[in-house]
Amino acid sequence: MFQAEELLSIRINELKKELIQIAKGTGLNSPSTLSCSQELDKLIVLKMRCLREEMKYEMSRT
């Protein structure tokens, strides 16, 4: 599980950088920028779900 979360974090950071570059080149409202932003949002939500489940697991062990 840890490896998947780490890979997810890496991909989120890559997409953040990509989003900045796309937005600089095409503008904030361009379809490319919005598409990248939506993909990033999905990954962030997934990461937050993973963290929430991890916290639930840790709390159940105490």
C-alpha positions as CSV (number, residue, x, y, z in Angstrom):
1,M,0.0,0.0,0.0
2,F,2.8,2.4,0.9
3,Q,4.3,2.1,-2.6
4,A,1.1,3.0,-4.3
5,E,0.6,6.0,-2.1
6,E,4.2,7.1,-2.8
7,L,3.7,6.8,-6.5
8,L,0.4,8.7,-6.2
9,S,2.2,11.5,-4.4
10,I,4.9,11.6,-7.1
11,R,2.3,11.8,-9.9
12,I,0.5,14.6,-8.1
13,N,3.7,16.6,-7.9
14,E,4.4,16.0,-11.5
15,L,0.9,17.1,-12.5
16,K,1.2,20.2,-10.4
17,K,4.3,21.2,-12.4
18,E,2.7,20.2,-15.7
19,L,-0.4,22.3,-14.8
20,I,1.6,25.4,-14.2
21,Q,3.4,25.0,-17.5
22,I,0.2,24.4,-19.4
23,A,-1.5,27.4,-17.8
24,K,1.4,29.6,-18.5
25,G,1.4,28.6,-22.2
26,T,-2.3,28.3,-22.9
27,G,-4.0,30.4,-20.2
28,L,-6.0,29.5,-17.2
29,N,-9.3,28.8,-19.0
30,S,-7.9,26.7,-21.9
31,P,-9.3,23.2,-22.4
32,S,-5.8,21.8,-21.8
33,T,-5.4,23.6,-18.5
34,L,-8.9,22.6,-17.3
35,S,-8.3,18.9,-18.3
36,C,-5.0,18.8,-16.4
37,S,-6.6,20.5,-13.4
38,Q,-9.4,18.0,-13.4
39,E,-7.0,15.0,-13.5
40,L,-5.0,16.6,-10.7
41,D,-8.2,17.0,-8.6
42,K,-9.0,13.3,-9.1
43,L,-5.6,12.3,-7.9
44,I,-5.8,14.6,-4.9
45,V,-9.2,13.2,-3.9
46,L,-7.8,9.7,-4.2
47,K,-4.8,10.6,-2.1
48,M,-7.1,12.1,0.6
49,R,-9.2,8.9,0.6
50,C,-6.1,6.8,1.1
51,L,-5.0,9.0,4.0
52,R,-8.4,8.9,5.6
53,E,-8.4,5.1,5.4
54,E,-4.9,5.0,6.8
55,M,-6.0,7.2,9.7
56,K,-9.1,5.0,10.4
57,Y,-6.8,1.9,10.4
58,E,-4.4,3.5,12.8
59,M,-7.1,4.7,15.2
60,S,-8.7,1.2,15.2
61,R,-5.4,-0.3,16.4
62,T,-5.3,1.9,19.5
